[in-house]
Amino acid sequence: RVLFRSVLFEDGTDPYWARSRVLEYLSKIQARLPAGVQTELGPDATGVGWVFEYALVDESGQHGLAELRSLQDWFLRYALQSVPGVAEVATLGGGVKQYQVTVDPARLRQSGLTLIDIASALRRSNGEVGGRLLELSGKEFMIRSRGYVRGAEDLRQIALRSKDGAPLRLQDLAQVALGPDLRRGVADLDGRGEVIGGIVVMRHGENALQVIRRVKERLRDLARSLPPGVKVVPTYDRAELIDRAIDTLRAKLLEEVAIVSLVILVFLWHLPSAVIPIITIPVAVLLSFIPMYLLGVGANLMSLSGIAISIGVLVDGAIVEVENAYKKLEEWQTAGRPGDFHEVRLRALQEVGPSVFFSLLVIAVAFLPVFSLVEQEGRLFRPLALSKNLAMAIAAVLAVTLDPALRMLFTRMDPLPLHHWPRPLAWLVNQAVVGTYYPEERHPVSRVLQRAYEPLCRLALRRPYTFVVLALLLLLSGGYVIGRTPTDILPDVDIPVISVVWTYGGLPARQMEQQITQFSEYSLAGNVSDIKSL
């Protein structure tokens, strides 16, 4: 029998310090426990440490479940537990190989012994005993009695007692044979019958992707040592989920960068000015990984989501600074170009630089309350807030350092002397390098937007109460929809998952195996959609 007890510590407690304290207290009470009762500490893993699962499949049909179970328990399990980052390798399915002693009650009563006497004899006969040293011919020899059981015959020859010089052996009172332990679980793969499975549990604080890669590499090395026809089939691999999630988020980040860059280019309508905020996006994102690495924040779903949230805001400072410089240079050009345009550019920066810097910092401060979250909520959302704030802080620094430097370095007001180039090509190059500074009333995009916005704005000014009532109705409808929106801790994600089917208690293992096989055959026959393996 096994009894489990959970010890809960305050959030933030170092797990290895907590384990050492528990071991210290367990050592104090060990002497007061009944004979045969032992204490053992569970693996240093968390509830999300289940990262990899595999099944041993015999394609040749020459190896039974008992042999596969022994292969898992005595070969694969110890080899995988030595992989850095692995806390435990649990075995699922099959029966534990054991020697079973079946005592004849009539013979036992006739011998005058009890089951306790037989159990004590078995326990005494399976072990090694040291006999100190023997000095012989000027040398010391260590004496050791090797008494571990090697097979069923060794158990049969165990002497229980001696009467009139004749030993009474275990084979006189009982039958000894190999057999499986009482099974408490069944593993099935794709409805093809029972298999032996292994569950790899990751150590606390390890990187799941790296641990899985090391486990796969070790399995490839061990495959050459498996019996003919036996292979390891992965049945659950969290690396697929991690890779798919990060690839999806990475693709969305690139899409966001492309969309934001396109919007900037369209609304500024000046390529040399638009390039500066466009460059700011990847530079700020890449630089934010440096403090994230120093703070121990990995590139996971939440941290990358924080960067994705901040992409649209990263360029706010650069856009304000570039638009102000664009307007000042356009006015300088309209006024006949008095003085040096570099001075105009510098004054434009000094005019909005401090405001831009602190406005980005204020946006970053908006996420500071997230750091007050504790326990599960804090662990979940803190990487998101940290990555967003770091990206915003770096963007604020870039808005007053890199962006003005690029603008001062690449700003040109006169067309390039490309007289020998074809006229269309020369025009394209000058538009890309120099550009055209339009007044606001002649800006192509601004003119279209003003034509669309001006009638609506005048209508709102003529009927202010109507528009206020419409706004209130929209606000109330939004509150009505929020009250009926489903809530959950995380959104639904299209990922491969593992489903555990529970049954009522007391179900025999054989009946459980039949139900699992029937369920697998029914599901894989097309009655349940989107199932690849079960």
C-alpha positions in Angstrom: 0.0 0.0 0.0 1.1 3.5 -0.8 0.0 6.7 1.0 0.6 10.1 -0.5 0.9 13.4 1.4 1.3 16.9 -0.2 3.3 19.7 1.6 2.4 23.2 0.4 4.9 26.0 0.8 4.5 29.8 0.2 4.7 31.0 -3.3 8.2 31.9 -4.3 9.9 29.3 -2.0 12.9 27.7 -3.6 11.8 24.1 -4.4 15.1 22.5 -3.6 15.2 24.3 -0.2 11.7 23.0 0.5 12.7 19.4 -0.5 15.7 19.6 1.8 13.5 20.7 4.7 11.0 17.9 4.1 13.9 15.3 3.9 15.2 16.7 7.2 11.9 16.1 9.0 11.4 12.7 7.4 14.7 11.5 8.7 13.7 12.5 12.2 10.5 10.4 12.2 11.9 7.4 10.3 12.9 5.6 13.5 9.4 5.9 14.9 7.6 4.3 11.9 6.4 0.7 12.1 8.7 -2.0 10.7 8.7 -2.2 6.9 7.3 1.3 6.5 9.5 3.6 4.4 9.3 7.2 3.4 10.2 8.5 -0.1 10.2 11.9 -1.6 8.5 12.4 -5.0 10.4 13.6 -8.1 11.4 17.2 -8.3 8.9 18.0 -11.0 5.7 20.1 -11.4 2.2 19.3 -12.6 3.2 20.4 -16.2 6.4 18.3 -16.3 4.8 15.6 -18.4 6.6 16.4 -21.7 7.1 13.2 -23.6 5.5 9.8 -23.8 6.4 6.7 -25.9 5.2 3.1 -26.4 7.3 -0.1 -26.9 5.9 -1.8 -29.9 6.9 -5.4 -31.0 6.3 -5.7 -34.7 7.8 -9.2 -34.8 5.3 -10.7 -32.4 8.1 -12.7 -30.7 8.2 -10.7 -27.4 5.5 -10.8 -24.8 4.4 -8.0 -22.5 6.4 -9.4 -19.6 9.6 -9.2 -21.7 8.8 -5.7 -22.9 8.0 -4.6 -19.4 11.4 -5.8 -18.2 13.0 -4.0 -21.1 11.3 -0.8 -20.1 12.0 -1.2 -16.3 15.6 -2.3 -16.4 17.0 -0.8 -19.6 15.1 2.2 -21.1 13.9 3.7 -17.8 17.4 4.0 -16.3 19.0 5.2 -19.5 16.4 8.0 -19.9 16.6 9.0 -16.2 20.2 9.8 -16.7 19.4 12.4 -19.4 20.0 15.9 -18.0 16.7 17.6 -17.1 14.7 14.4 -16.6 13.2 13.9 -13.1 11.5 10.6 -13.6 10.5 8.0 -16.2 7.2 6.3 -15.2 6.1 3.0 -16.8 2.5 2.4 -17.9 0.9 -0.9 -18.9 1.9 -4.5 -18.5 2.7 -6.2 -15.2 5.7 -6.0 -13.0 7.7 -9.2 -13.1 7.8 -10.9 -9.7 8.4 -14.3 -8.1 5.1 -15.6 -6.7 5.1 -18.1 -3.8 1.8 -20.1 -3.5 1.7 -21.8 -0.1 -0.3 -25.1 0.4 -2.4 -24.5 3.5 -2.5 -28.2 4.5 1.2 -28.7 4.3 1.8 -25.4 6.1 -0.5 -26.5 9.0 1.3 -29.9 9.1 4.7 -28.3 9.3 3.7 -26.0 12.3 5.0 -22.9 10.5 3.2 -19.7 9.7 3.1 -17.3 6.8 5.2 -14.9 8.8 7.9 -17.6 9.2 8.0 -18.1 5.4 8.1 -14.4 4.7 11.0 -14.0 7.2 12.9 -16.8 5.6 12.5 -15.3 2.1 13.7 -11.9 3.4 16.7 -13.4 5.1 17.7 -15.5 2.1 17.8 -12.6 -0.4 20.8 -10.4 0.5 24.5 -10.1 0.9 26.4 -10.3 4.2 30.0 -9.2 4.9 32.4 -11.4 6.9 35.1 -8.8 7.5 38.7 -9.8 6.6 40.7 -13.0 6.4 44.5 -12.7 6.6 46.1 -15.4 4.5 49.7 -15.7 3.2 50.5 -12.1 4.1 47.4 -10.8 2.4 44.0 -9.6 3.5 40.9 -11.0 1.8 37.5 -9.5 2.1 34.8 -12.1 2.9 31.4 -11.6 1.5 28.4 -13.9 1.3 26.5 -13.4 -2.0 22.9 -14.5 -1.4 20.8 -12.6 -3.9 18.1 -14.7 -5.6 18.9 -15.4 -9.2 15.9 -17.4 -10.1 12.9 -19.4 -9.0 15.1 -22.5 -8.2 17.0 -20.4 -5.6 13.8 -19.7 -3.8 12.7 -23.3 -3.9 15.9 -24.4 -2.1 15.5 -21.9 0.8 15.6 -23.8 4.1 12.8 -23.0 6.4 13.9 -25.1 9.3 15.8 -28.3 10.1 14.2 -31.4 11.8 16.2 -34.5 12.7 19.0 -33.3 10.4 16.7 -33.0 7.4 16.0 -29.5 6.1 12.5 -28.4 5.3 12.7 -26.4 2.1 10.2 -23.9 0.6 9.5 -26.3 -2.3 8.1 -28.8 0.3 5.4 -26.4 1.3 4.7 -24.1 -1.7 5.0 -23.6 -5.4 7.3 -20.9 -6.8 6.7 -19.4 -10.3 7.2 -16.2 -12.2 4.1 -14.0 -12.7 2.9 -10.4 -13.0 2.0 -8.2 -10.1 -1.5 -7.0 -9.7 -2.1 -4.5 -12.4 -3.6 -1.1 -11.7 -3.6 0.4 -15.3 -3.7 -0.5 -18.9 -2.1 1.0 -22.0 -3.4 0.6 -25.5 -2.1 2.0 -28.8 -4.5 2.6 -31.7 -6.8 -0.2 -30.6 -4.1 -2.9 -31.6 -3.9 -4.3 -28.1 -2.0 -3.6 -24.9 1.4 -2.1 -25.1 4.1 -0.9 -22.6 4.4 2.8 -22.3 6.9 5.2 -20.7 6.2 8.8 -19.5 9.1 11.2 -19.3 8.7 13.8 -16.5 10.8 17.0 -16.7 12.7 18.4 -13.8 11.5 21.6 -12.2 12.9 24.7 -13.9 14.2 23.0 -17.0 13.6 24.0 -20.6 11.0 21.5 -22.0 12.2 21.8 -25.6 15.8 21.1 -24.8 14.9 18.2 -22.5 12.8 16.6 -25.2 15.6 17.0 -27.8 18.0 15.2 -25.4 15.5 12.4 -24.7 15.0 11.9 -28.5 18.7 11.8 -29.1 19.2 9.2 -26.3 16.3 7.1 -27.7 18.0 7.1 -31.1 21.2 5.9 -29.5 19.3 3.2 -27.6 17.4 2.0 -30.6 20.4 0.0 -31.8 20.4 -2.0 -28.5 16.7 -3.0 -28.6 15.8 -6.6 -29.6 14.9 -7.3 -33.2 11.4 -6.1 -34.1 11.0 -3.8 -31.0 10.9 -0.1 -31.6 10.0 3.0 -29.6 7.0 4.9 -30.9 6.5 8.5 -29.6 2.8 8.9 -28.6 3.0 12.4 -27.1 5.6 15.0 -27.8 5.3 18.5 -26.4 8.0 19.8 -28.7 5.4 19.7 -31.5 3.1 22.0 -29.5 6.0 24.3 -28.6 7.4 24.5 -32.2 3.9 25.1 -33.7 3.0 27.7 -31.2 6.2 29.6 -31.6 6.2 29.3 -35.4 2.6 30.6 -35.5 3.5 33.6 -33.2 6.6 34.3 -35.2 4.6 34.4 -38.4 2.1 36.7 -36.8 4.9 39.0 -35.6 6.2 39.2 -39.2 2.7 40.0 -40.5 2.3 42.7 -37.9 5.6 44.3 -38.9 4.6 44.2 -42.5 1.2 45.7 -41.9 2.5 48.4 -39.6 5.2 49.2 -42.1 2.7 49.4 -44.9 0.4 51.7 -42.9 3.3 54.0 -42.1 4.4 54.2 -45.7 0.9 54.9 -47.0 0.1 57.7 -44.5 3.5 59.4 -44.6 3.7 59.1 -48.4 7.5 59.8 -48.0 9.7 56.8 -48.2 12.9 58.3 -46.6 10.8 59.3 -43.6 8.8 56.0 -43.4 12.0 53.9 -43.4 13.0 55.2 -40.0 10.0 54.0 -38.0 10.1 50.8 -40.1 13.7 50.2 -39.0 12.8 50.9 -35.4 10.4 47.9 -35.2 12.9 45.1 -35.7 15.7 46.9 -33.9 13.6 47.4 -30.8 12.3 43.8 -30.9 15.8 42.3 -31.3 17.3 44.5 -28.5 14.5 43.6 -26.1 15.7 40.0 -26.1 19.0 41.1 -24.5 17.5 42.2 -21.1 15.0 39.3 -21.4 17.9 36.9 -21.5 19.6 38.6 -18.6 16.4 38.4 -16.5 15.9 34.7 -17.3 12.8 35.2 -19.5 12.6 32.7 -22.3 11.0 33.1 -25.7 7.7 31.5 -24.8 4.1 32.2 -25.8 3.5 34.9 -23.2 6.8 36.8 -23.7 6.4 36.8 -27.5 2.8 37.9 -27.1 4.0 40.9 -25.1 6.3 41.9 -27.9 3.4 41.3 -30.4 1.2 43.7 -28.4 3.8 46.4 -28.3 4.7 46.3 -32.0 2.0 48.9 -33.0 3.1 51.2 -30.2 6.8 50.9 -30.6 6.8 53.3 -33.6 4.6 55.9 -32.0 7.5 58.0 -30.9 9.4 57.6 -34.2 6.2 58.6 -36.2 5.6 61.7 -34.1 9.2 62.7 -34.4 9.4 62.0 -38.2 6.1 63.8 -38.9 7.2 66.9 -37.0 10.4 66.9 -38.9 8.6 66.4 -42.2 6.3 69.3 -41.5 9.2 71.6 -40.4 11.2 70.7 -43.5 8.1 71.3 -45.8 7.7 74.8 -44.2 11.4 75.5 -44.6 11.2 74.5 -48.2 8.1 76.7 -48.8 9.8 79.7 -47.1 12.6 79.6 -49.7 15.1 77.4 -47.7 16.6 79.9 -45.3 19.7 78.6 -43.5 20.8 74.9 -43.2 18.1 72.2 -43.2 20.1 70.3 -40.6 19.4 73.1 -38.1 15.7 72.8 -38.9 15.9 69.1 -38.4 17.6 69.5 -35.0 15.0 72.1 -33.8 12.2 69.7 -34.8 13.8 67.0 -32.7 14.3 69.2 -29.7 10.7 70.3 -29.9 9.1 66.9 -29.6 11.9 64.7 -28.3 11.3 64.9 -24.5 7.5 64.5 -25.0 8.0 61.5 -27.2 10.4 59.9 -24.7 8.2 60.2 -21.7 5.0 59.4 -23.5 6.4 55.9 -24.4 7.5 55.4 -20.8 3.9 56.3 -19.7 2.6 53.6 -22.0 5.0 51.1 -20.5 4.0 52.0 -17.0 0.4 51.0 -17.8 1.5 47.3 -17.5 3.2 47.7 -14.1 0.1 46.5 -12.2 0.5 43.1 -13.8 3.7 42.6 -11.7 1.5 42.7 -8.6 -0.2 39.4 -9.6 1.0 36.4 -7.6 0.9 32.6 -7.8 -0.4 31.1 -11.1 -1.6 34.4 -12.5 1.7 36.1 -11.8 3.7 33.3 -13.4 1.4 33.4 -16.4 1.3 37.1 -17.2 4.5 38.4 -15.8 6.6 37.4 -18.9 4.1 39.2 -21.1 4.2 42.4 -19.1 8.0 42.2 -18.7 8.7 41.8 -22.4 6.2 44.5 -23.4 7.7 47.0 -20.9 11.3 46.2 -22.0 10.3 46.7 -25.7 8.6 50.0 -24.9 11.6 51.2 -22.8 14.0 50.4 -25.6 11.7 52.1 -28.2 11.7 55.2 -26.0 15.5 55.3 -26.0 15.6 54.6 -29.8 13.2 57.5 -30.5 15.7 60.0 -29.1 18.9 58.3 -30.2 18.8 56.0 -33.3 15.9 57.6 -35.1 17.2 61.2 -35.1 20.7 60.0 -36.0 19.3 58.1 -39.0 17.2 61.1 -40.1 20.1 63.4 -39.8 22.4 61.0 -41.7 20.1 60.1 -44.6 17.9 63.3 -45.0 18.4 64.9 -48.5 16.6 67.9 -49.8 18.1 68.1 -53.4 17.5 65.5 -56.1 20.5 63.3 -57.0 22.3 64.3 -60.3 21.2 61.3 -62.4 21.1 63.1 -65.7 22.5 60.1 -67.7 20.0 57.7 -66.2 16.7 56.9 -67.8 14.1 59.4 -66.6 11.7 56.9 -65.0 14.5 55.2 -63.2 16.0 58.4 -62.0 12.6 59.5 -60.7 12.1 56.3 -58.8 15.6 56.5 -57.2 15.0 60.2 -56.2 11.6 59.3 -54.7 13.2 56.5 -52.7 16.2 58.5 -51.5 15.0 62.1 -51.4 11.2 62.1 -51.7 8.8 64.9 -52.2 7.6 67.1 -49.3 3.9 67.9 -49.8 1.9 70.6 -47.9 -0.9 69.1 -45.8 -3.6 70.4 -48.1 -1.8 68.8 -51.1 -0.9 65.5 -49.5 -2.5 62.6 -51.5 -3.6 60.6 -48.5 -4.6 63.5 -46.4 -6.8 64.9 -49.1 -8.8 61.7 -49.5 -9.2 61.3 -45.7 -10.3 65.0 -45.3 -12.9 64.6 -48.0 -14.4 61.5 -46.3 -14.1 62.9 -42.7 -15.3 66.5 -43.2 -19.0 65.8 -44.0 -19.3 63.4 -41.1 -17.7 65.9 -38.8 -20.0 68.7 -39.9 -23.0 66.4 -39.4 -21.9 65.5 -35.9 -21.5 69.2 -35.0 -25.0 70.0 -36.4 -26.7 67.1 -34.4 -24.5 66.7 -31.3 -27.3 65.1 -29.1 -28.0 62.5 -31.7 -24.4 61.3 -31.9 -24.1 61.3 -28.1 -27.2 59.1 -27.8 -25.8 56.8 -30.5 -22.5 56.5 -28.6 -24.3 55.7 -25.4 -26.3 53.0 -27.2 -23.1 51.4 -28.5 -21.6 51.5 -25.0 -24.7 49.8 -23.5 -24.7 47.1 -26.3 -21.1 46.4 -25.6 -21.9 45.8 -21.9 -24.7 43.5 -22.9 -22.4 41.4 -25.2 -19.7 41.2 -22.5 -22.1 39.7 -20.0 -22.9 36.9 -22.4 -19.3 36.3 -23.6 -17.9 32.9 -22.5 -15.0 33.2 -20.1 -12.0 30.9 -19.6 -8.5 31.1 -18.3 -7.0 30.4 -21.7 -8.4 30.5 -25.3 -9.1 27.4 -27.3 -6.0 26.4 -29.3 -5.9 24.0 -32.2 -3.2 21.7 -30.9 -2.7 17.9 -30.5 -3.8 16.9 -27.0 -4.0 13.9 -24.8 -7.4 12.9 -23.4 -7.6 10.7 -20.3 -10.7 8.6 -20.1 -11.8 7.8 -16.5 -14.1 5.0 -15.5 -15.9 4.1 -12.3 -13.8 2.6 -9.5 -13.3 -1.1 -9.0 -13.2 -1.9 -12.8 -11.0 -5.0 -13.4 -8.0 -4.6 -15.6 -9.2 -7.1 -18.2 -12.6 -5.4 -18.5 -10.8 -2.0 -18.7 -8.6 -3.3 -21.5 -11.7 -4.4 -23.4 -13.4 -1.0 -23.0 -10.3 0.9 -24.1 -9.9 -1.3 -27.2 -13.5 -0.8 -28.1 -13.2 3.0 -27.6 -10.1 3.1 -29.8 -11.6 1.1 -32.6 -14.7 3.2 -32.5 -12.8 6.5 -32.6 -10.3 5.6 -35.2 -13.0 4.2 -37.5 -14.0 7.7 -38.4 -16.8 8.2 -35.8 -14.7 10.9 -34.1 -13.1 13.5 -36.3 -9.6 14.8 -36.3 -8.0 11.9 -34.4 -4.7 10.8 -35.7 -3.6 8.4 -33.0 -5.1 7.1 -29.8 
